[in-house]
Amino acid sequence: MRLAVRGRVSYETEISCRVAPFLQAPHTSRMDRRLFLHLLQRTAVTAAASRMLDGSALYASAGPQNPANPGESKRPQIAITMDDPSVNVSAQMGWQEANERILGALAGRNLKAALFVCGMRLDRPEGRSLLTAWDNAGHLICNHSYSHLTYMSRTSYEEFAADFLRNEPIIAPYRRRKPFFRFPSLKEGDTAEKRDRFRTLLKDHSYRVGHVTVDASDWYVDQRMQQRLQQNRKAKLEPYRDYLVAHLLDRASFYRQLSLDLLGREIPHTLLVHYRMMNALFLEATMAAFEKAGWTWVDATVRMKTLSSGKSRKRFPQERVLSGRWLRKAESSRTASAGPAKTTPMKSRRWTRWGCEKLQDH
Ligand SMILES: [Zn+2]
């Protein structure tokens, strides 16, 4: 089935109007910024977050050396990473079409992304064709485990380690394979012992963690859109596109502001999105909307120092490293210790879902 929205999606200005432009950052608190930052800097979480960011894993490169427009270098930067490529995209779209669209959108900006591969979804000849296309296009190919086990209480270290190693032959043949590992569901272990044992394993294999600074619920919006299409193959998809783009912009804006509040400076961001039909259809629209909102897309590159030196490990409470959602953790601590947040209130997943549910009946 070829969908009505095939081809370049014309992006409507309406979306950016509905999302608070992050460049007009919502500094609504009357609290003095210096005092606020001073308080923040006294907290261990800030130290930990700084350390983590200074050594952030797979993160956006420093951007163009000689930007054509001098103002360009001041724009916040963000790189794309995409998780869970699959040869089963949806009943409405084959993987070949999804691949063509996603790679086409990236090529349109000459942008290099990083693909985090979960072997069970690609362990067949078509999977190799999918990966070859990404490899040939110059994108990074990284490890996301074989079976996508969540490294929490039900998964032992032994199981998780074996599953990580099982994925190695899947990505080994590709020239652009890079030793970055992304934890499924961004969970880094439910005990300090499990976390540390796996860190040692990663180190022994010269691996680093593929961190994320901006995560979102694109997978959920895709799920709802697919359900809608099952009910009505001719359902209008534009409202889902608008919702997705607004949601991603909102998340990026939130995390950017939070990092500014925490660190007092701009950091290069890394966006996590998933290999789904929705992103195949609307990646181009997402990228255009981010540019319009002031962001600059940059290549995902490899720049990382380990964050698990002995000293930082002691000062980095275990619960803060359970997942890659470091900013979310940091936020809860910050709000408690430093008074009212300056950052836009966190939109919960319930909010995301509630807004998305309304689309089901349009
Ligand atoms: Zn995943």
Boltz pocket constraint, residues with backbone or C-beta under 6 A from the ligand:
constraints:
  - pocket:
      binder: B
      contacts: [[A, 83], [A, 84], [A, 118], [A, 144], [A, 148], [A, 183], [A, 184], [A, 185]]
      max_distance: 6.0
